[in-house]
Amino acid sequence: MISVESAGLTDVGRKRKGNEDSLFLDDSLLLYVVADGMGGHRAGEVASRLVVETVHGYMRQFALPGDVDEPFDVDESVSKEANRLLFGISLANRTVYDIAQQNEAYQGMGSTVSAVYLTENTLIAGNVGDSPIYLIRDGQIEPLYQPHTVLAEQIKIDLEMAERLGERYKHMLTRAMGLDEQVVPDICEIQCYQDDILVICSDGLSDKASPEEIMEVAAKASTDKACKRLVDLANHRGGDDNITVIVIRIKKVGGEGIKGLFSRIFR
């Protein structure tokens, strides 16, 4: 049986008046979610809260006794559990979109979402937007998400042109929760191992600390201390945005495959 230790922390930072980030973590559900909202008049706060609440509300039914209907629109290339997360994210997108259409004050609101869902021996990471998900394994850190930004998309097409665009396109999203009726999340599904560490965060942290710095802190401290130190680091370097981080440590897994196998599927 998988055994996990996790902690999460969100902080308004030093420059913002309100916190538009939201997070959810539950070691019994093996579900971890970070959402970074956007929109005026506290709409970003509403959007991110709706995202984490909807994903949690949908996913928790699979932990309850009794039969539960599986998602009807499935991706055959990934597992049943991955399809659950995909459907939960899609449902959250539609929830944010519908509420934005019904309330003029919330029109145009949106959010990122980055979520990790664990099974007995695999980890599933899904994202929309640019909130990072990192895997720390054997002294290395690797992204388990696809940033949906103008700069990231341009890098795939033309690196030289991307370099000309500059930093202002780094967080200009090409995909976000709640802006359209439908959204296509990216999904990654891989084997997990004992001592793996996962970090999910908002750009309030990733803009202030490199992946290597995040690994240095997360690998050497307990999950709760790591969260506190990473938030303090981002604030020490300016705290320009809201800062949210979840650190997950895999203490035991149900069964392991070949060590070093690192296959993935991005949809």
Steps between C-alpha positions, in 0.01 A plus 500: 500500500630844411609725787529876451596803706402846377464863600374814331518874558364810330607858565382833364858617438628853555341694213143372459202598715313172452587139439368356171673165550318195637622156599371162610686200637380175651722199566200272540365591156855524361393820326692829488393814313634855451305768311614854420204726424470807281239770459403829666271566796616183680387291203834323488454392859154368413626315191787324675278400792240357262768301321639328809154443652362348180797272437492387863124451498513284191803292598391423857204293382742229387613455860145449630328160535275388216510506124589824326457573130832536323557787254312441176735690268822307552851518361600143418870587518495553877371315804160507667644716777650747252163529327342584835743789547450619142124501547527676837707778343258531207207519742677774697559693179131489412403603855719812486379582148131467590526717811694764307221513240233534769664780699621815328753568776671169423509520121847426370617330817722199466761289669783260449482151647776253577402175667664176610302181561678193638414133465671207672807529279449776245471874501272696270564869440256723312516869424344793321699824501850553634507395867797262528504137610848365572624148573816462708660158457856375552641850543334643188194716446279474194177673394182292480290773340465685172497882535221646290648842427583701190872471574492123558296440185738717297804312632358182348466672161797736477751541782661807344165677468412401857814671626387821331160492670644562844379446853164676461369197310618255766165502682267593214283189506387318188281264702319565830210376707163666449565713195325261260236230538761229446868468575757231421724417798842347456545173685811308606493150652813324625622244751575644843759376746584521866678829583356685200414859586241706314469877514196686366512878514374826358726734304536714811760241600632377164573858386719553807677165533655273241403132482840413646443732796156351556653151493770602747241611756241225441752216511660601829205605718177347622200582283362768732839665554572486127176686424581768756856544376394525137234762577754693708749482213249644251407777742866577571550551127215747472177309548354665189215250466297261712708197595360147529681170533421135574780255576426126481742228611439138395597284799386164364331365186287193440727348237791627296594449139849524354691777672583775256201444276373850427242472226219752478206607294424865435164553337 
